[in-house]
Amino acid sequence: MNQPTPTRTPEVTIPALRDLNWPDLYAQLNEEGVAVTPQLLSREQCQEIIGTYDEPGLFRSTVVMQRYNFGRGTYKYYADPAAVPLVRALREKLYPPMAWMANQWAPQLGERTFPPTLDELIAECADNGQRRPTPLLLNYHQGDYACLHQDIYGDIVFPLQIAVMLNRPGEHFTGGENVFVEQRPRFQSRALVVKPQLGQGMIFPVRHRPVHGRNGYRRHPMRHGTNAVETGRRTTLGVIFHNAR
Ligand SMILES: [Fe+2]
């Protein structure tokens, strides 16, 4: 008997991923606490991801931030990031080099290392009750903002995440800068404002980063948020690698 051919979402290519200089990004991450990539996605690819926002079937939940005092604005978690080929490709292909960075941090933070593929991390999350996908699309209009926070979601925490800017700052929106605050033990906290261009990604720590001091490495807790959007619409894709409980 003939079996129906399983439908597969088409493979997508993201040429810019091949050209990323990971040692450079790792150096930038350690220097600044945040690494900004060259443009990862074309304008058309950004538009394609923004377009998914209006397809309710693709999302497992919608969070209206003001209901929880998270800030103001709305974000949606993808039900199955694999259903959106670009999101799947980004999460799968960015994971191995980010695991390479995370595994260099591991002994500096006194923490665990991570498997080389996303599938293995996702399987481990599932074994620990973290089965809900975490990639999300954040949609902010005039006056919307995000309070400083961390994206933890369970006991298994992959230490780095990436957010990709899908709009063109200055043209599609103004304001809405990304804000990072690094808590430096025994010193004053440091704020960092990052303004990625369309298609660029920001790689940053989920909860802390190692910083070398006089007595070896110390953990610097980091939180991130978004300054209020002044005009227009600002959409970003957040890729967190561990799943949620
Ligand atoms: Fe976040």
Boltz pocket constraint, residues with backbone or C-beta under 6 A from the ligand:
constraints:
  - pocket:
      binder: B
      contacts: [[A, 149], [A, 150], [A, 151], [A, 224], [A, 238]]
      max_distance: 6.0
